[in-house]
Amino acid sequence: MGARLPCVYYHATRLYMGMKNSTKKTVFLALSSVLTILTLATATLGTAHATSTTSYSFNLVGPNTAMAQNTIPGTPIAAGDVLRLTGAGALDLSKEAASGGGSFTHYKPDGSVFARGLWVVTGFQSFTSYGGPSSGVQGGVLLVTVSIIGPEATFSGLTLQVSCHVNAPANAPEEGTTLPDLFSVPTGGNTLFHLNN
């Protein structure tokens, strides 16, 4: 049935406090990798920002949720599953670079938690600005490449869409954050872009 993302269980007993547990090692390595990637990406964008003409940051305002419309063969995604995302990031249009990340929780249709972990921006695809009333309140739609990092599996090369409806045209994607073709129906949450220049 494809790769299965297990739930992450956090135990406070002495047995699970050491690094001998393979799940703990996996989580530690995943967190270390994410921090390294974010540090390098932030350093790259920081250098780019010094010479950039247009850079933005974005926030998922509160948790954003999206639902899977269909069961995806070969994956643990079933119709009705919900993905909950939190996080933030930045992008520099002159360098076509993006960074960011946050946490995810994958819920089954009955509300049970299937998996938890992190998402990390690994590449820039496109950004369409809608403008806004101030530099701190901007609308637009962003497509970035992300990796979803669970305790025992990583899914790379996925597209994440962040859509904010400030000044949006009539045909704009719905407000929210989705993984198109996987969790493609926004079901809650807001987003916001900030013009940094």
C-alpha positions in Angstrom: 0.0 0.0 0.0 3.0 2.4 -0.2 4.9 4.2 2.5 3.0 4.6 5.8 3.7 7.5 8.1 3.4 6.4 11.7 2.3 8.6 14.5 4.9 10.2 16.7 4.5 9.2 20.3 6.2 11.2 23.0 6.8 9.3 26.2 8.0 10.9 29.4 9.2 7.7 30.9 12.9 7.1 31.7 13.0 4.3 29.0 12.4 6.8 26.2 14.6 9.7 27.5 17.9 8.3 26.0 18.9 8.4 22.3 18.9 4.6 22.1 15.3 4.6 20.8 15.4 4.6 16.9 12.3 6.8 16.7 13.9 9.4 19.0 17.0 9.3 16.8 14.9 9.8 13.7 13.1 12.8 15.2 16.4 14.2 16.4 18.0 13.8 13.0 15.0 15.2 11.2 14.9 18.3 13.5 18.7 18.8 13.1 18.3 18.5 9.3 15.4 21.0 9.2 17.4 23.5 11.4 20.4 23.2 9.1 18.3 23.7 6.0 16.5 26.7 7.5 19.8 28.2 8.6 21.4 27.9 5.2 18.3 29.1 3.4 17.9 32.1 5.7 21.6 33.0 5.2 21.1 32.8 1.5 18.0 34.9 1.6 19.7 37.4 3.9 22.5 37.9 1.4 19.9 38.1 -1.4 17.8 40.6 0.6 20.7 43.1 0.7 20.6 43.4 -3.1 17.1 42.4 -3.8 14.4 44.6 -5.3 11.5 42.5 -4.1 11.3 40.2 -1.1 8.3 39.0 0.9 7.7 37.0 4.0 4.5 34.9 4.6 2.7 33.6 7.6 0.1 30.9 8.0 -2.2 32.8 10.4 -3.4 30.1 12.8 -3.4 26.5 11.7 -4.3 26.0 8.0 -6.2 22.9 7.0 -6.8 21.2 3.7 -8.7 18.0 2.8 -7.9 15.2 0.4 -10.7 14.9 -2.2 -9.6 11.5 -3.4 -7.8 8.4 -2.2 -4.2 8.6 -3.6 -3.1 5.1 -4.6 0.4 4.1 -3.3 0.2 6.7 -0.5 -1.4 6.7 3.0 -3.8 9.5 1.8 -7.5 8.6 1.7 -10.5 10.7 0.6 -11.6 12.9 3.6 -8.1 12.9 5.3 -7.1 16.4 6.6 -3.7 18.0 6.7 -3.1 20.7 9.4 -0.2 23.0 8.8 1.4 25.8 10.8 4.5 27.8 9.8 6.0 30.8 8.0 8.7 31.6 5.4 10.3 34.1 3.1 10.9 34.6 -0.6 13.2 36.7 -2.8 11.9 37.2 -6.3 15.1 38.5 -7.8 16.9 35.3 -6.7 13.9 33.0 -7.2 14.6 31.7 -3.7 12.4 30.7 -0.8 12.8 29.3 2.7 10.5 28.4 5.5 8.7 25.6 7.2 6.6 24.5 10.1 4.7 21.5 11.5 2.1 19.2 10.1 -0.5 16.8 11.4 -2.2 14.3 9.1 -5.7 13.3 10.4 -7.8 10.4 9.2 -11.6 11.0 8.4 -12.5 9.8 11.9 -10.4 12.5 13.5 -7.6 10.2 14.6 -4.0 11.4 14.2 -2.2 9.4 11.5 1.2 11.2 11.5 3.0 14.3 12.7 6.2 16.0 11.6 7.7 18.9 9.9 7.5 20.5 6.5 10.5 22.4 4.9 10.6 24.7 1.9 13.3 23.3 -0.5 12.6 25.4 -3.6 10.8 28.3 -5.2 8.3 27.8 -8.1 6.3 31.0 -8.6 4.7 33.9 -6.9 1.9 36.2 -8.1 1.4 39.4 -6.0 -2.1 40.9 -5.7 -0.7 43.9 -3.8 -2.4 45.3 -0.7 -3.2 48.3 1.4 0.2 48.4 3.1 3.6 46.6 2.9 2.5 44.5 5.9 -0.8 43.4 4.4 -0.3 41.9 1.0 -2.2 39.3 -1.0 -0.9 36.7 -3.5 -0.4 33.1 -4.4 2.9 31.3 -3.8 4.0 27.9 -5.1 7.1 26.3 -3.4 8.6 22.9 -3.4 8.6 21.2 0.1 9.7 18.1 1.9 7.3 16.5 4.4 9.4 14.9 7.2 7.8 12.3 9.4 9.4 10.2 12.1 10.2 7.3 9.7 9.7 8.7 6.2 10.4 11.8 4.1 8.4 12.8 1.1 10.3 15.3 -1.1 9.4 17.3 -4.2 5.9 18.1 -3.2 4.2 21.4 -4.2 2.8 23.6 -1.5 0.4 26.5 -2.4 -0.1 29.5 -0.1 -3.0 31.7 -1.2 -3.9 35.0 0.5 -7.1 36.8 -0.8 -6.1 40.4 0.0 -6.7 42.3 -3.2 -7.4 39.0 -5.0 -8.9 38.8 -8.5 -12.2 36.9 -8.9 -10.4 33.8 -10.3 -7.9 33.5 -7.5 -7.4 30.2 -5.6 -9.3 29.9 -2.3 -7.6 31.4 0.8 -5.4 28.9 2.6 -2.6 26.4 2.2 -2.8 23.2 0.2 -0.8 20.5 -1.4 -2.3 20.5 -4.9 -3.4 17.0 -6.1 -3.0 15.6 -2.6 -4.7 17.8 0.1 -6.3 20.2 -2.4 -9.4 21.6 -0.7 -8.7 24.4 1.8 -10.9 23.9 4.8 -9.6 26.5 7.3 -7.1 29.1 8.2 -5.7 32.3 6.7 -2.5 33.4 5.2 -0.7 36.8 4.8 2.2 38.1 2.8 4.4 41.0 3.9 6.4 43.1 1.4 9.9 43.5 3.0 11.3 46.3 0.9 
